[in-house]
Amino acid sequence: MLKRTFIIFFLLLSAVETTYCQETDNGPGFQLITHSNPAFSGSEGDGILRLSYLNYFPGNNYNLHSVYFSYDSYFPSLHGGAGIYLSNDYAGGIMNDVRGGLSYSYFLQAGKDFYINAGLSASLYHRGFNFSGAILPDQIDPLGSAVLTSGETLISEGHTAFDVDAGFLAIYKSFFCGVAVNHLAEPGISVNGSPDDKLKRKIILHFSGDFYLGRGDELVLRPQLFSSAQGGLLTIGGGAVFESKYLSFNSMMFGNNENTVNIQTGFGVRSGRLSVFYNYRFNIISGNSMMPVSLLHQTGVAFSLNNVDKRNIIKTINFPKM
C-alpha cells in the first residue's frame, strides 16, 4: 500500500513539473470535442446532452478518473451554436481539476458548398490538492513497517484561473476539419505563480469526411486524422469509423515524439435519440518502461433533448461516433 501511494504521488508530481503532461490527454474522441474546440458547438444542429467517463491506467489501482458533461445546440437567434460544459479530473485523491465554461460558435456561409464556424469559449479552471493521504519518500521506513514524520511541508491550497479557448470549423460538402487553440492566455494553476505551473497553449487539429457505401446513406465510412501539440509534446494519429444506422465501430492509431504508439478501438450503439459508446486505448510501443499496456477505458452517452428546425441552419454535420 505504501509503495502504491508513493507511485501515485510521484506520477502526480511529474505531471505538475513537466510541460509534457500538465493536464489529462483525452485523445481524438469526438464526444468531448465541444470541450476542446468551441467551433463545434451546435454543429450537429439538435440540442445534445453528452456525458463521458474515463478511467486511466485501469487494473493498476491508480484511482485516476475523469468525468465530462456538456450540452450544445443551434440557436437561430444567435446565428450559431452555443453550449455549456463541465469536467472533473480526479487524480488519485491528491489532485483534482475542475473546469466549467460556456462556448459560442458563429455560423457563416463562405461559398456555395463551403461553410465556416468560428468559436470562442470562456471557462474557470480550478486545481485543488489534498495531501492528507500522501506519503513522501522520507516517510517510508526501509523495512516497510512504519510511516515516519516527513521533513517536507506541502501546500494544499487550491487555485482558480480564468481560461479562454478559440477554434474554427470548416465544412465542404461531406468533409470537415477543425482547429482549436486552448489556453490562449496560458493561465497559472498554482498559488505560487511559478512559470512552470502555467498551462501551455494547446493546438488541436481534426479532419473527417463521409464516404457512403452502397445506395442511400445508412452505411458510412469516416476516415479520421487527429493531431495535438502542447509544450514539447506532439501527437499525431489516424484511423476510421464505420457506421450503420444503429451500430458503429472505430479504430485509430496515434503516437507522439516520446516514441510512444497507442491504439484505440471502440463501438457505439444508437437507438432513437440515445447513443451509447465505449472506447479502449492500449499501448503497443513506449519510450517509458513504467507505462502500462492498458491506458484507458472510456464510456458515455449522448442524448438528443430537442430537435431544431434545420430549415434555418446553414450547415450541420454528424459527429463520428467515437
Salt bridges, closest charged atoms under 4 A:
GLU23 OE2 - HIS183 NE2 2.84
GLU44 OE1 - ARG50 NH2 2.76
ASP46 OD1 - LYS310 NZ 2.79
ASP72 OD1 - ARG50 NE 3.57
ASP97 OD2 - ARG127 NH2 2.76
ASP163 OD2 - ARG99 NH2 3.55
ASP163 OD2 - HIS183 ND1 2.61
ASP165 OD2 - ARG99 NH2 2.37
GLU186 OE2 - ARG201 NH1 3.79
ASP210 OD1 - ARG222 NE 2.43
GLU243 OE1 - ARG222 NH1 2.33
ASP309 OD2 - ARG311 NH2 2.90
